[in-house]
Amino acid sequence: MSGEKKSKVVLAGSPRIKKRPGLKTSSKEEPKRLQPTPETMKELFALSGNICAMQDCDHLIYDGNGVLLGQACHIRAALPGGPRFDATMSNEQRRHISNLMLMCSGHHTQIDSKKYENEFPLDRVLNIKARHESNFKGAGRELRKAFK
């Protein structure tokens, strides 16, 4: 990226660490809930197939009248104290598509509930996302072929 200056940050007791301007390290950043970007939401909806990510759930994300029924869910919580919170992540990483999925409100509530925290550890929630989205990756290509 031409014209972009790189600044150096020196942390006490650590070697010199190069840091890009505007990029904050998670150790210095106060956790806050950032809304997903519109681009992230578009991609999430495309990968959802308009259904909840929970296996065998057929609840719609949007109903036939265009009413939003589903919710964008954090895999690792946006804020400390939330389910699967990872203090090493930046706020930007927490709102990245890799940390979000779409679910019906019932399943979102369930996976984030203290009563179910042992049933939905990080590994399982990541697998739910991966399995669900793999069903819809490339779906647009298949639809284009079907309508040629």
N, C-alpha and C positions, 0 to 999 in steps of 0.2 A: 504494500500500500504506500505509494509514493506520497511524500509530503507529510506523512504521519510521524510525529516525533515519539520516541520511546523514552519514558522517564524511568528512573531507577529508584527503587524503594529499598532502604536498608532497615532491616528489623534488628533490634538489639539481640546480640548473641547468635545471629545467623549470618550465613554468607550473603553476598549481594544477590538480590533477586530482581530480575527485570520484570517490570509490570507495564502493561499497556494502559494508556490513559483511559479513564472512564470505567475500567474493569476493576471491581472491588473483590478483595479476597473475603471468603466467608468468615474468617476470624475477626475481621474488622467491621463486618456488615451486620446491622441489626436485622434480624428476621422480620419480614413483613409480607403480607399477602399481596401479591401482584396478580392482576387479572391476566389470563392468557391472552396472547395477541390474537387479533382476528385471523391471521394466517394459521396459527396453531389450531384455533377452533374449527376452521374449515377443514383442515387435514384430519382432525379428530373425528368430525362428523363423517367424512368420506370413509374413514377406516372403521366406523362403527356399524355400517350397514343399517343404521337407524334402529338398532336394538341394543339392549343392555349387554354389557360385556360378560356378565356372569353366565357361565355355562348353563345351558338348558332354560335360560330365561328369555321369553319372547316379548317382554315389555318394550314398547316403542320409546324412542328418544323424543320424536315429534309425532303427534297424532295426525290423522287425516285432515284436520283443520289448521295445521301449522302451529299448534300449541305445544310449547316445550314442556315435556313431561320428565325428561331425564336430567341428569346433573353431571357436570365435569368434576371428576374426583381426583384428588391428589393421591399418588401412590405413597410417596413420602410426604408427610404433613407439611403445610406451608408455615406453620408456627410451632414453636417449642411446646411440648406437652401434648401435641397431637399424635395420632397413630403413625408409627414408623418414621418419626421426624429424624432427619439426618443433619446434624449441626455443621457438617463439612460442606454442605451444598450452599451455593449462593441463592439469592432470591430468584435470579434469572433461571438457574437450573431447576428450581422448584416449580416454575411455571412452564418449563419446556415440555414439549409433546411427549418426551420419553418418561415423564413423571405424571402424566395425566391419562385418564381414560373416561369414557362415558358409561354411566350406569343409570338404572332406574333409581328412584329415590329410596326405595326399600333396601336394595342391595348396597347402595352407598352408605346408608345409615348402619347397616349390619357390619360391613367391613371396617367401619371406623368406630364401632362400639367397643367399650372396655370389656363388655361381657363376651365378645367374640375375638378379642385381640390375639389369643393363642391359636385360633383357627385361621387367622389371616395374617401370618407373618409376611415380611417383605417378599421372600421367594415365591410364595403362593400368589400374592397379588400381581407380581411381575409376570408370572405364568398365565394368569387369567387374562391380562392385557395381551400378551404375545399370542396366545391361542386364538383369542377372539379376532384380533386385527389381522392375523394371517389368513383368516377366511375371506377378507375383503381386499387385501392388497392385490393390485392388478385387476380388480373387478371392472374398472372402466375400460380397460383394454378388451376384456371378454365381451362386454356389452357392445362396444363398437363393432367387433367382429360379427356379433349376432344380428346387427341391424344393417350390415352391408348388403 
